Amino acid sequence: MRVIGVIPARYSSTRLPGKPLADIHGKPLIQLVYEAARRASSLESVVVATDDERIAAAVRAFGGEVALTRADHQSGTDRVAEVAAATGAELVVNVQGDEPLLDPKMIDECVTALKDAIERGDGVGMATVLKAVGESVFHDPDVVKVVTDARGRALYFSRSLIPYPRQRTDAFEVYEHIGLYAYTREALLRLSQLPPSRLEQIECLEQLRALENGIGIQTVITACKGELVSVDTQQDLDEVRRILAAGIAS
């Protein structure tokens, strides 16, 4: 089963314009993400999908593969779908372009979860990754929470605390959703053609579009322990630089 990774990247960003090209210890951010994805054993190839020639030139400069996509896409998923439509890959992984600290093993976990679900005949079209979190982020709307059924299939994603504990028990756990997705090609292309859904628009969570339209999402709890920082602001960028500098120094 052929599996490819696609990294959607755009130059425009409300809070940090040009972030794919932001320098992190001598490399653009997009290069760190690309190199992490290339280390995933489950991916046959990795391509950066962008509509910006500056990003494309940077990717070519470090020897990466790039695909120039349309400029009118409303989301990274749509950009990934355009690349998927032009390939024969059965599975496609959407690797977020703002995750320079991504552990390649998370990609492998996500792909394995989707393959296993397909083999079981569970009828899912996607897989994604979770990790347990502590009380400090229970009520943080930027930390997306998720609840699953007994098979690990997603029931709902929310910016609110789910499940909400009326009575605290030792078994109570809350899981954060990591924005890494593996899709079957069919499910990805279908999802990209669907209009924004009601719950998606309320929560501003695109993955709810899949659930509202009957596209099952298998989840996997990651075994990776490394720190993740999504680069959305200058503060995030400075934090990534600090973490990597500490790692290099040690």
N, C-alpha and C positions, 0 to 999 in steps of 0.2 A: 504494500500500500504506500503510494508516494505521498510524502508530507513535505510541505514547504512552509517557510516562515516569511511573513510580510510585515514590514515596519512602516506604518503610515507616518509621514512627516510633513508638516506645513510650516512655512516661515512665519506667517502671521500668528500672533498670540496676544490676547488682550493684556495679560499681566507680564509677559516676558517675551517681547518680539524677538524673532531670530534665535530662539532657544536651541534648535537642533545644531546650530553652529557655535554655541557658547563653548568657550575654551575650558577644558578641565584637565589641568596638568599636561598641556601640550597637545591634547586631542579634542576634536569637537565632540559634543555630547552624543551625536548620532553615531559616531564611530564606536564609542563605548557600548552602546546598545547593540550595534551590529556585531561586534566582537563577542559579546555575551551570547547572542543568539547562535552564532556560528559554532560555539562550543557545545550546543545541545546535540546529543547523539541522535536524536529522533528526527532531525531536520535534514532533508536532502540538500536544500539550498535556502538562502536567505536573500531577500530583495527589499530595498527601500523604495516605497511608493510615495512620490512627491509630485507636486505641480510647479515646483520652484527650481529654476536652473542653478541658483546658488547652492542649494542643498545637493542637487544632482552632481554638480562639479566637485563638491567636497567628498561625496561618496566615491566618485571615480578616482579622486586623488589618493584615497587610502586603499584602493583596489576592490571596493565593494561593488555589488550589483545594484543597479538602480532602474526603476521603471517610471517614466514620466506619465502622469495621469491627468485626467481632466481637472480644471480649476473650479468647477461648480459643485463638487461633492460637499454634502452637508455634514459628513462625519468621517472619522477614520475608517469605520466599517465599510462605508461605501467605496473608499479608496482601495481598501484591501480586496473588496469584491471585484473591482474592475481588473485588478491583477489576476485574481483567481479565475475569472471568466476566460482569460487568455491562456490559461495553462491546463494541463491534463492532470494536475494533482488531485487526489481523492480527498485529502485532508489539508486544511490551511490554518496556520496559527497566526493570529493577530498579536504581534508583539508591540506593546506600547512604546512609542519613540521617546518618552520622557522618563524611562526607568533605567538609568545607567548602572544601578547597583543590582540589577536583576540576576538571580542565580540561574544559570542554564538548566539546572536540574528541575526547576519549576516547569520549564517548557516540556521536559521529558515526562514529568508527572502528569501534566495536562493532556498530552498526546496519548499516554498509556491509558488514562481514565476514559478517554473517548473511544479508543480502540476496544477496550474491554467491554464498554457498554454496547458497542456495535455488535461484538461477538455474542453477547448475551441476548441480543435482539430486543433491547429495552426501548427502542424507538426514539432515542435522543439524537439531536442534531448538533449539539455543542457540548463542550466541557470547559470548566473554569476552575480556579484555585482559591482555596480558603486558608485562613490561619486564625488560631485562637487569639483573642485580645483581652486585655484587662480593663478594669473599671474606669481607668483614666480617659478612655475614649468611648465609653458607652453612649454618651449623649453628644458626641461630636458628629455633626451632620456631614462632615467631609470623609468620615470613615463609614463606608457602606457595609451594612450588616446583612446577613443572609441566614435563612432557615431552610432545612432540607428534610426530605422524607427518609424513611428507613433504608432506602437504597442509595442515599446520597444525592438524589435528584433535587434540584433547587425548587422550593415552594414559593419563596418570595425574597426580594431584595429591598432594603429600605435604608433611608438615612436615619430613621428612628431606631430606638432600641428594640430589637426582636431576637428571641422572644422576650416579653416583658415579665419579670418574675414577681408575682403577687406574694410568693413566699420563697425566701432564699433557701437553696439547698446546696450541698457540696457538689452535686451533679450539674449545677447550672453553668453553662458555657455560652459564650458569645463568639461568633466567627465573623471576621472581616473578609470581605470579598477583594481579592487581588485581580486587577483588571487585565487578565491574560486569558485569551480565548483560543480554543481549538474548535474548528468547525468542519463538518462535512461540506464538500463543495456545494452540494445541493441546498443545504440549509443556509449557507452563507448567501448564495445568490437569491434565494427566496426572501431572506431577511432584508436584504438591501432594496428589494422592490416593495416592501410593505411601508405604509405611511406611519408616522409617529403615533403611538397608541395612547390611550387615556392615562393609564398609570405611569407610563414612561414620561409623559409631559408633566404630571403632578410631581413626581419624585426627581425628574431630570436624570433618569437612569435608563440608558438605551437597552440594557439587557431585559428590561421588563417587556419590551416589544416582542421578544421571542416568547416569553411565557404567556403573554396575552393571546398569542396566535398559535399556541399549541406546539411550539418548538421546545422539546425537552432539553434541559441543561444538566448534565452530569457534573458533580463537584468532586474535588479531591482535596483533602487536608494536607497541606505541604509539610514535608519533613525538613525543609530548609529553615535554618535559624538566622540567616543573615538579615541585616537591616535593609529595608526598602525605603527610598525617598523619591516620590514622583516630583519632578522638577516643573513647578508651575510658577514660581516666583523667584526673585533674586535671592531671597532668604533660603529657599530650597537649594538653589545652585551653590550657594556658599556652604551649606551643610554637606552636600555631596563632596565638594572639594575638601572639606575638613575630614570627612570619614576616609576618603581615599588617601589623603596625605598621611593620616595616622596609620593606615594599613601599609603604605609604602615605607614609612619610617620604622614600623615594627618588623 
